[in-house]
Amino acid sequence: MSALPDADRRLSPHTGYTRAHWEAVADRMLLAVRDHAAPGHSLIDLPGPASNSGRWSDGLEGFARTFLLAAMRVRGADGQDPHGLLDWYASGVAAGSDPRGRHRWPTLGERRQARVEAASLAIALHETRPWLWDRLGDDVKANVVDWFTPIVGTSDYDNNWIWFQNIVEAFLRSVDGPWSKEDLERNLATHESWYVGGGWYSDGGSGDDRRQNFDYYSGWAMHFYPLWFSRITGEEPSPQYRSRLSEFLADVQYLVSPDGRPLFQGRSLTYRFAMLAPFWMGALFDATPLEPGVTRGLASSVLQHFLEAGSVDADGLLPIGWHGPFPRIRQQYTGPGSPYWASKGFAGLLLPPDHPVWTAPEVETPVAAADKVFVIPQAGWVVSATAADGVVRVANHGSDHLADRRAALDDPFYLRHAYATHAAPDLSAEAIRGPLDSHVALLDDAGEPSHRGRIERIGQGDRWAASHSRAMWLDLSPAGGLAAGWHAVRTGPWLATASVLHGPTEVRLVRVGDGTVQLAAGGEDPEAYWPVDPGPWRLHLGGWALAGDSLEHRHDGGQATVTRPDGFVSEVRALHGFDEAGITCRHDANPFGPESAVPWLRTTIPAEPGALYAAAVILRGPGTTPALPTIVATPTTAVEVRWPDGSVDLVELT
């Protein structure tokens, strides 16, 4: 990456970043992709593995998502364009929309993914209207409208994709093209059905009306597009959407560490600093509880973190990965142009240079101020942030992203029991087949760990949450791969788990069902189409996967500890019922470092149905001291967790 402007420690005492730094990064990223463009610039074929939509679609994706960044850069500079960005992209619009052109874009009928990219194109064309759209020839404008038009009157995936249609039709309406009032009203009503309160949206639902799809799409899609829709239509932004965004930001401001590390959870993480989109939207639409200096401080810390971690490579490209390249982070729809949805994270450039977000003194992220434990009941999350080490931890008892019970089972981005800013799940094929980290499992007679089935919530308190899930195993082929499809599953008993957070410590509680079938409403077993594993089973509880260039680890009968040279520690300590400790090490499995290790606890004898098992699961850095509580089972199903400071958590664990 080329040199950035000099740091301004007066205006930005923590990062040194100013608006000029953001502009410089945007310019470097935009100029870097030009070497990978087709003649006419309509397709940008970046290095990296192709998505399941193929290279042609990926080329459109590279164009559309970088065009979005160029639009924000030029619109924010009131049309000043020293690098000729808009002339370059105008050429691409002409070549890509030409239905007879050699380097045309795939149509919306030829590639479903084109609907996604159409929304970025529509926003970019809207934002640059005076300098690009208004200067296009009538024939090119007609080609663009014709390319967009097939989206009108259609329906699509039951998730954030509804907004791609709304954004495109809003643009078509603004240029006197075809659009459908029925499409917009249907999609707005569907969007409303996914609102679960407190500023939170589920990204779609499931066939049985569950709404447990919580991740960054809540911010960079579900809050982003409704307000941009009003920006395109010229209508007053909905007070309802603005107030919801403000509520959302009140929570998610605590999911970023002081040094700019976002929570590592959910799919599409290769978009990286796209997670800043809702923070900038809050400032753009006066829909934020954050002071201007907090917004810029948080955003600049995130951008600085990713730059210093090598996310933008020496050529100025943004490869698939998290810090540096890490292809295992990708989903099937991820192509080499996908990371450039990070463009959404530059929406702050649309604020004028004299806006308070750019002129107010920078303030550190709220996590730096004091320790905080709180719940986000809509997502089923418990959050603990510690100021001394900057670590944010989330215990997950409500987000599984499973549409139905027949969905593919283990998804390390959703089904782990905990996520953090300083740790990530192991993502190797071995780790996905046999999940260990931040996990609770039963071990079958071959020692294979069960997967966490669909999360069913039990309850939530001030700093705890509980849920239960069916233990399930995926049968493996002789070569060690997964057998095909959901029909290769064996089921076990239900596992009830709870997480109680106190500083760097999570107390994880477990009860095992008796192995009998639990009937759903109506008397039918919801997993009756799968065979039952006969057991008996031992119990496994995994701690955080700590990753780095090198690690030290040790374990004894009741404790396992992994330590990194910088003082960060992942450890598990038996509190009740566990009598074996160990550590599993892996190489090149974790996006946070080449070496990773998972401390774990197990039982050496079969797990006893109804018995209580408890452990302290700790992720901490220098300056934090874990508290270890006493666990007391009550005569009912409740459990008392008594902390050394005198506080007590009463947890319902049925």
RAGIJO-V800546 format. One line per field, one symbol per residue. phi: phi as a letter, one per 40 degrees, with the letter a starting at -180 (. if undefined). psi: psi as a letter, one per 20 degrees, with the letter a starting at -180 (. if undefined). burial: + if it has 16 or more other C-alpha atoms within 10 Angstrom, else -. A space follows every 10 residues. Layout:
BEGIN
phi = ???
psi = ???
burial = ???
END
This chain:
BEGIN
phi = .cccdccbcc cbccbgcbdc cccccdcccc cccccbccdg gcbbccchcc cccgcccccc dccccccdcc cccccccfgc accgcccccc cccccccccb ccbccccccc bccccccdcc cccccccbdc bbdcbccccc dcccccccdd ccgbbadcad cdcccccccc cdccbgccab ccdccccccc dccccbhggb bccgbbcbgc bbbbaccdcc bccccdccdc cccgccdcdc cccccccccc ccccbbcdcg ccccagcgcc cfccccdccc cdccbfbacc cdccdccccc ccccdccccg cccccgcbcc ibcccadccc bcccbccddc cdddcbcccc ccdccddcbc dcbccdccca cababbcccg bbbbbbccbg cbbbcbbabb fbcacccdcc bccbcccaba cbabccbcdc cccbcbcfab acccccgccc cccdcbcbaa bcaaababac cbbccbcdcg ccccgcccbb bbccbcbabb bagcbbcbbb bbccgccbcc dggbccbccb ccccgcbcbb bbccccbica abaaabcbab bbbbdcgcbb abbcbagcba baabbbbfbb ccicbbabca babcbdccdg ccbaacbbba bdgbbccbcb bbccccccbc bbcdcgcbbb bcbc
psi = prqrrqqnig hmhghiqahh gggggggghg hhihijqrpi jhponqqrqq riirhgghgg ghgghhhggh ghggghjlip mhjkghgghh ghgghhioij qhlrqqrhhh ohhhhghhgh gggghghkgh ifgiiqqhhg ghggghhhhi hpjrraqmbi hhhggggghg gghikkrqro hggggghhhg ghiipjrjjp qpmrbrhkkq nknpaihhgj fhhghghhgh hgijqpqphg hghggggghh gihjjprhjj orpnqrrkii idjhiighgh hghhjllqiq qghgghgggh hgggghghik hoahjjqnrp afeapnhiiq rhipriigij iihhijhhii pqhjqhhihq pqprqhhigq qpprqnhhik qppppphhij ppqppokioi kohrijqqep oiihjqiqrr hjqqqpjrhg hhhmpgqlqp qppaijjpqr qoapppqgrq bhkqqqrqqp pqqppqrhii rqqprhikqq qarqppqqpp pocjppopqp pprjiqppqr pijppikhjq qppiarqqpp oqaqopqahq qqqqqahjqp pppqhjjqpp qqpphohqjp qappqqpkip iiqhpqqoqr qrqirqpppi qpqqqpopoq apiqpqporp popribiqpp ooqhjiqppo pon.
burial = +---+-+--- ++-+++++++ ++++++++++ +-+---++-+ ++++++--++ +-+-++++++ ++++++++++ +++++++--- ----++-+++ +++++++++- --++++++-- --++++++++ ++++++++-- +++--+---+ +-+++++++- ++------++ ++++++++++ ++-----+++ --++--+--+ +--++--+++ ++++++---+ ++++++++++ +++++++++- +++---+--- +++++++++- ++++++++++ ++++++++++ ++++++++++ +++++-++++ -+++++++++ +++++++--+ +++--+++++ ++++++++++ ---+++++++ ++++++++++ +++---++++ ++++++++-- ++++++++++ ++++++++++ ++++++++++ +++--+-+++ ++++++++++ ++++++++-- ++++++++++ ++++---+++ ++++++++++ +-++++++++ +++++----- -----+--++ ++++++++++ ++++++++++ +++++-++-- ------+--- -++---++++ ++++++++-- +-+-+--+++ ++++---+++ ++++++++++ +++-++-+++ +++-++++++ +++---++-- -+++++++++ +--+--+++- +-------++ ++------++ ++++
END
